[in-house]
């Protein structure tokens, strides 16, 4: 598993291009995450099978309830803990009008995709690492369709700086960000995106660092995890991603072990604070989505 190998959207052809389009359409977000790009580059047969198993989970009203509850869990913890994030107007920042629209639109895309990725990582980790999930059709929301308006058409296609291409005037800020999240490898996509606008990221990090280091944010992360756990206990469909199921599909033991380690790495460590922080960045620009249905 070469973790530096990725199949980008621009290079995808055939069924891989179709799957990327399906991910974007299903997620209602114009981005295919590094998780999917790396799996498609390294283990395309698994990526296609995995997506077929995951896709139904993102298409119900219960899932929509989960996404807004995840976002609300993070933001409510800050508001309840007197650590409410700042709200910026364009005039507060060194950002031009066209840049302002692009920044807010791209940040909205990350705000849409964050709870979806959190669920995808949790489902893959648990099912592939010995914690099988059971389907529990408890009420109509479990099988009702996802509301067509939810998160629809509010984000923009994402652009990012090249890996290692951090502007010099942001180097100290990025170092602080790495220290806070415990980042050892590459910079997460959200920060590679926001680094395009130093006039936003530098003052935002200055204001948000003490908030992200607060007990209120820690509580928000715990509450978001609890929302994930509650949703996983009431899934309408149990994906077949266990090691036994993968072996039945023809994947060999060494490949399965590598895949298990790979998905676990996405559900542990820095991601536990990176994804919840996205809702806070979005809130600073009034780009966060709904918090209830």
C-alpha positions as CSV (number, residue, x, y, z in Angstrom):
1,X,0.0,0.0,0.0
2,X,1.8,3.1,-1.3
3,X,0.1,5.9,0.7
4,X,1.7,8.6,-1.5
5,X,0.0,7.1,-4.6
6,X,-3.4,8.7,-5.5
7,X,-5.7,8.6,-8.5
8,X,-6.9,12.2,-8.9
9,X,-10.2,13.1,-10.4
10,X,-8.6,14.6,-13.5
11,X,-6.8,11.3,-14.2
12,X,-9.7,9.0,-13.5
13,X,-11.2,7.2,-16.5
14,X,-13.7,4.5,-17.1
15,X,-15.5,3.1,-14.1
16,X,-13.1,4.9,-11.8
17,X,-14.3,8.3,-13.2
18,X,-17.9,7.1,-12.8
19,X,-17.3,6.1,-9.2
20,X,-15.7,9.5,-8.4
21,X,-18.7,11.3,-9.9
22,X,-21.0,9.0,-7.9
23,X,-19.1,9.8,-4.7
24,X,-19.4,13.5,-5.3
25,X,-23.1,13.2,-6.2
26,X,-23.9,11.0,-3.2
27,X,-21.9,13.2,-0.8
28,X,-23.3,16.4,-2.3
29,X,-19.8,17.8,-2.1
30,X,-17.4,18.6,-5.0
31,X,-14.4,16.7,-3.7
32,X,-13.1,13.1,-3.6
33,X,-11.1,12.7,-0.4
34,X,-7.5,11.4,-0.2
35,X,-9.0,8.2,1.4
36,X,-10.8,7.3,-1.7
37,X,-8.1,8.5,-4.1
38,X,-5.4,6.4,-2.4
39,X,-7.5,3.2,-2.2
40,X,-8.4,3.6,-5.8
41,X,-4.8,4.0,-6.8
42,X,-3.6,1.0,-4.7
43,X,-6.5,-1.4,-4.5
44,X,-9.0,-0.4,-7.2
45,X,-11.1,-3.7,-6.8
46,X,-11.5,-3.0,-3.1
47,X,-12.3,0.7,-3.6
48,X,-15.1,-0.2,-6.0
49,X,-16.4,-3.0,-3.7
50,X,-16.1,-0.7,-0.6
51,X,-18.0,2.1,-2.2
52,X,-20.8,-0.2,-3.2
53,X,-21.1,-1.3,0.4
54,X,-21.0,2.2,1.8
55,X,-23.2,4.1,-0.6
56,X,-26.6,3.1,0.9
57,X,-25.6,4.5,4.2
58,X,-25.5,8.1,2.8
59,X,-29.0,8.1,1.3
60,X,-31.5,8.1,4.2
61,X,-33.2,10.7,6.2
62,X,-31.6,9.1,9.4
63,X,-28.3,9.9,7.8
64,X,-29.3,13.5,7.2
65,X,-30.3,13.7,10.8
66,X,-26.9,12.4,11.8
67,X,-25.0,15.0,9.7
68,X,-26.7,18.0,11.2
69,X,-26.4,16.5,14.7
70,X,-22.7,16.0,14.2
71,X,-22.2,19.7,13.3
72,X,-24.5,20.9,16.1
73,X,-22.6,18.7,18.6
74,X,-19.4,20.5,17.9
75,X,-20.8,24.0,17.8
76,X,-23.1,23.7,20.7
77,X,-20.3,22.6,23.0
78,X,-18.4,25.8,22.2
79,X,-21.4,28.0,22.7
80,X,-22.3,26.3,25.9
81,X,-18.7,26.6,27.1
82,X,-18.4,30.3,26.4
83,X,-15.9,29.6,23.6
84,X,-18.1,30.7,20.7
85,X,-15.9,31.1,17.6
86,X,-15.5,34.6,16.0
87,X,-17.6,35.6,13.0
88,X,-15.7,37.5,10.3
89,X,-16.9,39.9,7.7
90,X,-14.9,40.4,4.5
91,X,-13.9,43.8,5.7
92,X,-12.2,42.2,8.8
93,X,-9.8,40.2,6.6
94,X,-7.3,40.8,3.9
95,X,-9.4,39.0,1.3
96,X,-10.7,40.4,-2.0
97,X,-14.4,40.1,-2.9
98,X,-13.9,37.3,-5.4
99,X,-11.6,35.5,-3.0
100,X,-14.2,35.9,-0.2
101,X,-16.8,34.1,-2.3
102,X,-14.4,31.3,-3.2
103,X,-13.2,30.9,0.3
104,X,-16.7,30.6,1.8
105,X,-17.8,28.2,-1.0
106,X,-14.8,25.9,-0.6
107,X,-15.1,25.9,3.2
108,X,-18.8,25.0,2.8
109,X,-17.7,22.0,0.8
110,X,-15.5,20.8,3.6
111,X,-18.3,21.4,6.1
112,X,-20.6,19.2,4.0
113,X,-18.1,16.4,3.6
114,X,-16.7,16.3,7.2
115,X,-19.6,14.3,8.8
116,X,-19.7,12.0,5.8
117,X,-16.0,11.2,6.1
118,X,-16.3,10.7,9.8
119,X,-19.0,8.1,9.2
120,X,-17.2,6.4,6.4
121,X,-14.0,6.1,8.4
122,X,-15.9,4.7,11.5
123,X,-17.8,2.2,9.5
124,X,-14.7,0.9,7.6
125,X,-12.6,0.7,10.8
126,X,-15.2,-1.1,12.9
127,X,-16.4,-3.6,10.3
128,X,-12.9,-4.4,9.1
129,X,-11.3,-4.5,12.6
130,X,-13.5,-6.9,14.5
131,X,-16.6,-4.7,15.6
132,X,-19.4,-5.8,13.2
133,X,-22.3,-3.5,12.7
134,X,-25.9,-4.7,12.7
135,X,-28.8,-3.2,10.8
136,X,-31.6,-1.8,13.0
137,X,-34.6,-0.6,11.2
138,X,-36.2,1.3,14.0
139,X,-38.3,4.0,12.4
140,X,-39.3,5.5,9.1
141,X,-36.2,7.7,9.0
142,X,-34.1,4.6,8.7
143,X,-35.4,3.9,5.2
144,X,-36.9,7.3,4.1
145,X,-34.9,9.1,1.5
146,X,-32.4,11.9,2.3
147,X,-34.1,15.3,1.9
148,X,-33.2,16.5,-1.6
149,X,-32.5,20.0,-0.4
150,X,-30.0,19.1,2.4
151,X,-26.5,20.4,1.6
152,X,-27.5,20.7,-2.1
153,X,-25.6,23.2,-4.2
154,X,-24.0,25.2,-1.4
155,X,-20.3,24.3,-1.9
156,X,-17.8,25.0,-4.6
157,X,-15.1,22.8,-6.2
158,X,-12.1,22.6,-4.0
159,X,-8.6,23.8,-4.9
160,X,-5.5,23.4,-2.7
161,X,-1.8,24.4,-2.5
162,X,0.7,21.7,-3.5
163,X,1.9,19.4,-0.8
164,X,4.9,21.2,0.8
165,X,4.0,24.5,-0.9
166,X,3.1,26.4,2.2
167,X,3.5,30.2,1.7
168,X,6.5,31.6,3.7
169,X,4.3,34.0,5.7
170,X,2.2,31.0,6.9
171,X,5.0,28.8,8.0
172,X,4.7,29.6,11.7
173,X,1.0,29.2,11.6
174,X,1.2,25.8,9.9
175,X,3.8,24.7,12.4
176,X,1.4,25.5,15.2
177,X,-1.5,23.7,13.4
178,X,0.7,20.6,13.0
179,X,1.6,20.7,16.7
180,X,-2.0,21.0,17.8
181,X,-3.4,18.2,15.6
182,X,-0.3,16.0,16.1
183,X,0.3,15.9,12.3
184,X,3.4,13.9,11.3
185,X,2.7,13.3,7.6
186,X,1.1,15.4,5.0
187,X,-1.1,18.4,5.7
188,X,-4.8,17.6,5.7
189,X,-6.8,18.8,2.7
190,X,-8.7,21.4,4.7
191,X,-5.5,23.2,5.6
192,X,-4.0,22.9,2.1
193,X,-7.2,24.6,1.0
194,X,-7.3,27.4,3.6
195,X,-3.6,28.1,3.0
196,X,-4.6,29.6,-0.3
197,X,-5.9,32.6,1.8
198,X,-3.3,33.6,4.3
199,X,-5.4,36.7,5.0
200,X,-8.0,34.4,6.5
201,X,-6.0,31.5,7.9
202,X,-3.5,33.4,9.9
203,X,-5.9,35.6,11.9
204,X,-8.4,32.7,12.1
205,X,-5.8,30.4,13.7
206,X,-4.7,33.1,16.1
207,X,-8.3,33.5,17.3
208,X,-9.2,29.8,17.2
209,X,-6.1,28.2,18.7
210,X,-7.2,28.9,22.3
211,X,-10.7,27.7,21.5
212,X,-9.5,24.5,20.0
213,X,-7.3,23.9,23.0
214,X,-10.2,24.4,25.4
215,X,-12.2,21.9,27.3
216,X,-15.2,23.0,25.4
217,X,-13.7,21.8,22.1
218,X,-12.7,18.5,23.7
219,X,-16.3,18.1,24.8
220,X,-17.5,18.9,21.3
221,X,-15.2,16.2,19.8
222,X,-16.6,13.7,22.4
223,X,-20.2,14.7,21.6
224,X,-19.5,14.3,17.9
225,X,-18.2,10.8,18.5
226,X,-21.3,10.1,20.5
227,X,-23.4,11.1,17.6
228,X,-21.5,8.8,15.3
229,X,-21.9,5.9,17.8
230,X,-25.7,6.5,18.1
231,X,-26.1,6.5,14.3
232,X,-24.0,3.3,14.0
233,X,-26.3,1.6,16.4
234,X,-29.3,2.3,14.1
235,X,-28.0,1.7,10.6
236,X,-30.5,0.7,8.0
237,X,-28.0,-1.6,6.3
238,X,-24.9,-3.5,7.5
239,X,-22.0,-3.2,5.1
240,X,-20.2,-6.5,4.3
241,X,-16.6,-5.4,4.9
242,X,-15.4,-7.9,7.6
243,X,-12.2,-9.8,6.9
244,X,-14.3,-12.9,6.2
245,X,-16.5,-11.0,3.7
246,X,-13.4,-9.6,2.0
247,X,-11.8,-13.1,1.8
248,X,-15.0,-14.4,0.3
249,X,-14.6,-11.7,-2.4
250,X,-11.2,-13.0,-3.2
251,X,-8.9,-10.6,-1.4
252,X,-5.8,-12.4,0.0
253,X,-4.8,-12.2,3.7
254,X,-1.9,-9.8,3.3
255,X,-4.0,-7.4,1.3
256,X,-6.8,-7.5,3.9
257,X,-4.3,-6.8,6.7
258,X,-2.9,-3.8,4.9
259,X,-6.4,-2.5,4.2
260,X,-7.4,-2.9,7.9
261,X,-4.3,-0.9,9.0
262,X,-5.0,1.7,6.4
263,X,-8.7,2.3,7.4
264,X,-7.8,2.3,11.1
265,X,-5.2,5.0,10.5
266,X,-8.0,7.3,9.2
267,X,-10.2,6.7,12.2
268,X,-7.5,7.4,14.8
269,X,-5.2,10.3,15.7
270,X,-5.3,13.7,14.0
271,X,-8.5,13.1,12.2
272,X,-10.3,13.1,15.6
273,X,-9.7,16.8,15.9
274,X,-9.4,17.8,12.2
275,X,-12.9,16.9,11.1
276,X,-14.7,18.6,14.1
277,X,-12.6,21.7,13.6
278,X,-14.0,22.1,10.1
279,X,-17.4,23.0,11.4
280,X,-15.8,25.7,13.5
281,X,-13.9,27.2,10.6
282,X,-17.1,27.2,8.5
283,X,-19.0,29.0,11.3
284,X,-16.5,31.8,11.3
285,X,-17.6,32.7,7.8
286,X,-21.3,31.9,8.2
287,X,-20.6,28.9,5.8
288,X,-21.8,26.2,8.1
289,X,-24.8,24.1,7.2
290,X,-28.0,23.2,9.0
291,X,-27.9,22.2,12.6
292,X,-31.3,20.5,12.8
293,X,-33.9,19.1,10.4
